[in-house]
Amino acid sequence: MTNYFLFSVLILALLLFFPVTRLIWVMSVRRLQRRTRRELSDSEIQGQLNRARVVGAVLSLLFSWSFNLFLTSPAVHA
C-alpha cells in the first residue's frame, strides 16, 4: 500500500466521520426514546453519542478503505 492510498483513506474517513456519527447518534437517541417512551437524561444521551462515535469511526474507516481500494484496483480498470 502506498502513502497516497493511506492518505486518501484517512482523508475520506475524516470527512465522513462527522456526518455519519451525527446520523447514527440521532437515530439511536430516537430509537431509545421510542422504546422507553420517555425523554432521555443527559448521561444517556452522552452515552449514545460515545457509542455513535465508535460505530461511526469503524464504519467510515471501512467504507473509506473499501472505496479507495475499489478505485485504485488494477482489475477495475482492465
OpenMM code with the backbone's topology and positions (N, CA, C; nanometers):
from openmm import Vec3, app, unit

residues = "MET THR ASN TYR PHE LEU PHE SER VAL LEU ILE LEU ALA LEU LEU LEU PHE PHE PRO VAL THR ARG LEU ILE TRP VAL MET SER VAL ARG ARG LEU GLN ARG ARG THR ARG ARG GLU LEU SER ASP SER GLU ILE GLN GLY GLN LEU ASN ARG ALA ARG VAL VAL GLY ALA VAL LEU SER LEU LEU PHE SER TRP SER PHE ASN LEU PHE LEU THR SER PRO ALA VAL HIS ALA".split()
positions = [
    Vec3(0.0839, -0.1172, 0.0000),
    Vec3(0.0000, 0.0000, 0.0000),
    Vec3(0.0889, 0.1243, 0.0000),
    Vec3(0.0524, 0.2146, -0.0816),
    Vec3(0.1324, 0.3358, -0.0944),
    Vec3(0.0872, 0.4409, 0.0064),
    Vec3(0.1721, 0.5414, 0.0188),
    Vec3(0.1379, 0.6518, 0.1086),
    Vec3(0.0154, 0.7273, 0.0578),
    Vec3(0.0027, 0.7387, -0.0737),
    Vec3(-0.1126, 0.8069, -0.1313),
    Vec3(-0.2426, 0.7353, -0.0936),
    Vec3(-0.2405, 0.6019, -0.1006),
    Vec3(-0.3593, 0.5241, -0.0665),
    Vec3(-0.3980, 0.5465, 0.0792),
    Vec3(-0.3023, 0.5359, 0.1694),
    Vec3(-0.3314, 0.5544, 0.3119),
    Vec3(-0.3775, 0.6966, 0.3417),
    Vec3(-0.3146, 0.7937, 0.2763),
    Vec3(-0.3538, 0.9331, 0.2959),
    Vec3(-0.4967, 0.9563, 0.2479),
    Vec3(-0.5320, 0.9018, 0.1332),
    Vec3(-0.6668, 0.9215, 0.0810),
    Vec3(-0.7706, 0.8481, 0.1663),
    Vec3(-0.7348, 0.7330, 0.2221),
    Vec3(-0.8265, 0.6615, 0.3116),
    Vec3(-0.8528, 0.7456, 0.4360),
    Vec3(-0.7477, 0.8007, 0.4951),
    Vec3(-0.7642, 0.8811, 0.6165),
    Vec3(-0.8423, 1.0090, 0.5907),
    Vec3(-0.8176, 1.0750, 0.4797),
    Vec3(-0.8890, 1.1992, 0.4486),
    Vec3(-1.0384, 1.1713, 0.4283),
    Vec3(-1.0699, 1.0692, 0.3504),
    Vec3(-1.2108, 1.0375, 0.3268),
    Vec3(-1.2790, 0.9927, 0.4553),
    Vec3(-1.2107, 0.9141, 0.5366),
    Vec3(-1.2687, 0.8694, 0.6637),
    Vec3(-1.2947, 0.9878, 0.7558),
    Vec3(-1.2035, 1.0818, 0.7580),
    Vec3(-1.2224, 1.2005, 0.8421),
    Vec3(-1.3403, 1.2838, 0.7931),
    Vec3(-1.3534, 1.2987, 0.6631),
    Vec3(-1.4653, 1.3757, 0.6082),
    Vec3(-1.5999, 1.3072, 0.6316),
    Vec3(-1.6007, 1.1756, 0.6341),
    Vec3(-1.7248, 1.1020, 0.6555),
    Vec3(-1.7605, 1.0872, 0.8023),
    Vec3(-1.6620, 1.0974, 0.8911),
    Vec3(-1.6831, 1.0683, 1.0332),
    Vec3(-1.7928, 1.1543, 1.0952),
    Vec3(-1.7895, 1.2840, 1.0745),
    Vec3(-1.8832, 1.3735, 1.1424),
    Vec3(-2.0281, 1.3556, 1.0975),
    Vec3(-2.0591, 1.3523, 0.9676),
    Vec3(-2.1997, 1.3309, 0.9313),
    Vec3(-2.2506, 1.1902, 0.9658),
    Vec3(-2.1655, 1.0899, 0.9539),
    Vec3(-2.2070, 0.9536, 0.9865),
    Vec3(-2.2342, 0.9413, 1.1357),
    Vec3(-2.1470, 0.9986, 1.2172),
    Vec3(-2.1658, 0.9957, 1.3623),
    Vec3(-2.2940, 1.0659, 1.4022),
    Vec3(-2.3203, 1.1814, 1.3425),
    Vec3(-2.4416, 1.2568, 1.3760),
    Vec3(-2.5665, 1.1776, 1.3378),
    Vec3(-2.5636, 1.1148, 1.2220),
    Vec3(-2.6781, 1.0362, 1.1763),
    Vec3(-2.7034, 0.9163, 1.2682),
    Vec3(-2.5990, 0.8450, 1.3032),
    Vec3(-2.6129, 0.7302, 1.3932),
    Vec3(-2.6623, 0.7754, 1.5294),
    Vec3(-2.6104, 0.8855, 1.5797),
    Vec3(-2.6490, 0.9366, 1.7112),
    Vec3(-2.7975, 0.9739, 1.7154),
    Vec3(-2.8432, 1.0481, 1.6158),
    Vec3(-2.9835, 1.0901, 1.6116),
    Vec3(-3.0756, 0.9688, 1.6030),
    Vec3(-3.0406, 0.8741, 1.5181),
    Vec3(-3.1247, 0.7554, 1.5041),
    Vec3(-3.1272, 0.6726, 1.6323),
    Vec3(-3.0143, 0.6596, 1.7009),
    Vec3(-3.0119, 0.5782, 1.8220),
    Vec3(-3.0841, 0.6466, 1.9379),
    Vec3(-3.0737, 0.7802, 1.9478),
    Vec3(-3.1461, 0.8518, 2.0538),
    Vec3(-3.2960, 0.8419, 2.0304),
    Vec3(-3.3388, 0.8593, 1.9081),
    Vec3(-3.4826, 0.8494, 1.8781),
    Vec3(-3.5357, 0.7090, 1.9024),
    Vec3(-3.4574, 0.6082, 1.8651),
    Vec3(-3.5000, 0.4704, 1.8873),
    Vec3(-3.5122, 0.4404, 2.0365),
    Vec3(-3.4147, 0.4859, 2.1160),
    Vec3(-3.4187, 0.4616, 2.2601),
    Vec3(-3.5336, 0.5365, 2.3263),
    Vec3(-3.5626, 0.6579, 2.2798),
    Vec3(-3.6770, 0.7321, 2.3332),
    Vec3(-3.8082, 0.6622, 2.2993),
    Vec3(-3.8159, 0.6090, 2.1805),
    Vec3(-3.9387, 0.5390, 2.1389),
    Vec3(-3.9569, 0.4097, 2.2190),
    Vec3(-3.8475, 0.3389, 2.2447),
    Vec3(-3.8562, 0.2139, 2.3202),
    Vec3(-3.8916, 0.2374, 2.4665),
    Vec3(-3.8311, 0.3405, 2.5281),
    Vec3(-3.8554, 0.3649, 2.6707),
    Vec3(-3.9775, 0.4526, 2.6952),
    Vec3(-4.0262, 0.5182, 2.5906),
    Vec3(-4.1432, 0.6076, 2.5986),
    Vec3(-4.1237, 0.7189, 2.7011),
    Vec3(-4.0019, 0.7753, 2.7015),
    Vec3(-3.9713, 0.8882, 2.7900),
    Vec3(-3.8540, 0.9664, 2.7316),
    Vec3(-3.8342, 1.0863, 2.7852),
    Vec3(-3.7186, 1.1660, 2.7449),
    Vec3(-3.5930, 1.1087, 2.8107),
    Vec3(-3.4826, 1.1115, 2.7396),
    Vec3(-3.3582, 1.0568, 2.7930),
    Vec3(-3.2871, 1.1603, 2.8789),
    Vec3(-3.2120, 1.1122, 2.9769),
    Vec3(-3.1325, 1.2023, 3.0603),
    Vec3(-3.0063, 1.2428, 2.9839),
    Vec3(-2.9376, 1.3428, 3.0366),
    Vec3(-2.8154, 1.3898, 2.9715),
    Vec3(-2.7078, 1.2818, 2.9670),
    Vec3(-2.6997, 1.2013, 3.0715),
    Vec3(-2.5982, 1.0952, 3.0727),
    Vec3(-2.6312, 0.9869, 2.9693),
    Vec3(-2.7584, 0.9574, 2.9495),
    Vec3(-2.7975, 0.8595, 2.8480),
    Vec3(-2.7690, 0.9125, 2.7076),
    Vec3(-2.7947, 1.0389, 2.6862),
    Vec3(-2.7669, 1.1000, 2.5556),
    Vec3(-2.6169, 1.1018, 2.5289),
    Vec3(-2.5381, 1.1334, 2.6308),
    Vec3(-2.3920, 1.1334, 2.6149),
    Vec3(-2.3409, 0.9915, 2.5882),
    Vec3(-2.4005, 0.8938, 2.6518),
    Vec3(-2.3635, 0.7548, 2.6260),
    Vec3(-2.3926, 0.7136, 2.4830),
    Vec3(-2.5060, 0.7583, 2.4312),
    Vec3(-2.5398, 0.7289, 2.2918),
    Vec3(-2.4437, 0.7993, 2.1958),
    Vec3(-2.3995, 0.9200, 2.2327),
    Vec3(-2.3034, 0.9923, 2.1491),
    Vec3(-2.1689, 0.9203, 2.1463),
    Vec3(-2.1236, 0.8717, 2.2605),
    Vec3(-1.9975, 0.7972, 2.2648),
    Vec3(-2.0064, 0.6697, 2.1814),
    Vec3(-2.1191, 0.6023, 2.1912),
    Vec3(-2.1409, 0.4807, 2.1125),
    Vec3(-2.1433, 0.5129, 1.9628),
    Vec3(-2.2094, 0.6216, 1.9268),
    Vec3(-2.2183, 0.6611, 1.7860),
    Vec3(-2.0812, 0.6982, 1.7306),
    Vec3(-1.9963, 0.7572, 1.8132),
    Vec3(-1.8610, 0.7930, 1.7676),
    Vec3(-1.7791, 0.6687, 1.7353),
    Vec3(-1.7899, 0.5665, 1.8180),
    Vec3(-1.7155, 0.4428, 1.7931),
    Vec3(-1.7664, 0.3748, 1.6662),
    Vec3(-1.8970, 0.3613, 1.6562),
    Vec3(-1.9551, 0.2970, 1.5383),
    Vec3(-1.9260, 0.3790, 1.4125),
    Vec3(-1.9351, 0.5119, 1.4235),
    Vec3(-1.9074, 0.5986, 1.3093),
    Vec3(-1.7632, 0.5898, 1.2630),
    Vec3(-1.6706, 0.5797, 1.3564),
    Vec3(-1.5291, 0.5679, 1.3200),
    Vec3(-1.5029, 0.4378, 1.2458),
    Vec3(-1.5586, 0.3293, 1.2958),
    Vec3(-1.5384, 0.1997, 1.2305),
    Vec3(-1.6016, 0.1989, 1.0912),
    Vec3(-1.7247, 0.2469, 1.0801),
    Vec3(-1.7924, 0.2483, 0.9506),
    Vec3(-1.7213, 0.3377, 0.8496),
    Vec3(-1.6786, 0.4570, 0.8932),
    Vec3(-1.6119, 0.5468, 0.7990),
    Vec3(-1.4786, 0.4908, 0.7517),
    Vec3(-1.4029, 0.4287, 0.8430),
    Vec3(-1.2753, 0.3698, 0.8016),
    Vec3(-1.2966, 0.2523, 0.7063),
    Vec3(-1.3916, 0.1660, 0.7361),
    Vec3(-1.4173, 0.0521, 0.6477),
    Vec3(-1.4662, 0.0962, 0.5100),
    Vec3(-1.5587, 0.1902, 0.5079),
    Vec3(-1.6081, 0.2378, 0.3795),
    Vec3(-1.4976, 0.3084, 0.3013),
    Vec3(-1.4211, 0.3928, 0.3686),
    Vec3(-1.3149, 0.4662, 0.3017),
    Vec3(-1.2097, 0.3717, 0.2451),
    Vec3(-1.1715, 0.2707, 0.3218),
    Vec3(-1.0719, 0.1756, 0.2749),
    Vec3(-1.1237, 0.0989, 0.1535),
    Vec3(-1.2476, 0.0473, 0.1621),
    Vec3(-1.3009, -0.0308, 0.0501),
    Vec3(-1.3252, 0.0563, -0.0734),
    Vec3(-1.3692, 0.1797, -0.0549),
    Vec3(-1.3916, 0.2699, -0.1668),
    Vec3(-1.2600, 0.3020, -0.2385),
    Vec3(-1.1571, 0.3339, -0.1617),
    Vec3(-1.0279, 0.3649, -0.2229),
    Vec3(-0.9630, 0.2411, -0.2838),
    Vec3(-0.9835, 0.1261, -0.2236),
    Vec3(-0.9314, 0.0024, -0.2815),
    Vec3(-0.9979, -0.0254, -0.4160),
    Vec3(-1.1278, -0.0026, -0.4233),
    Vec3(-1.2004, -0.0223, -0.5483),
    Vec3(-1.1509, 0.0755, -0.6556),
    Vec3(-1.1258, 0.2008, -0.6170),
    Vec3(-1.0807, 0.2998, -0.7150),
    Vec3(-0.9404, 0.2750, -0.7648),
    Vec3(-0.8540, 0.2220, -0.6795),
    Vec3(-0.7140, 0.2037, -0.7176),
    Vec3(-0.6822, 0.0620, -0.7621),
    Vec3(-0.7807, -0.0263, -0.7630),
    Vec3(-0.7580, -0.1657, -0.8007),
    Vec3(-0.7330, -0.1763, -0.9514),
    Vec3(-0.6269, -0.2471, -0.9915),
    Vec3(-0.6000, -0.2607, -1.1356),
    Vec3(-0.7043, -0.3448, -1.2076),
    Vec3(-0.7726, -0.4349, -1.1394),
    Vec3(-0.8729, -0.5199, -1.2041),
    Vec3(-0.9936, -0.4392, -1.2498),
    Vec3(-1.0223, -0.3286, -1.1837),
    Vec3(-1.1368, -0.2458, -1.2197),
    Vec3(-1.1112, -0.1749, -1.3529),
    Vec3(-0.9888, -0.1359, -1.3761),
    Vec3(-0.9558, -0.0572, -1.4940),
    Vec3(-0.9237, -0.1435, -1.6171),
    Vec3(-0.9283, -0.2750, -1.6035),
    Vec3(-0.8915, -0.3619, -1.7152),
    Vec3(-1.0062, -0.3801, -1.8121),
] * unit.nanometer
topology = app.Topology()
chain = topology.addChain("A")
for resn in residues:
    res = topology.addResidue(resn, chain)
    for name in ("N", "CA", "C"):
        topology.addAtom(name, app.Element.getBySymbol(name[0]), res)
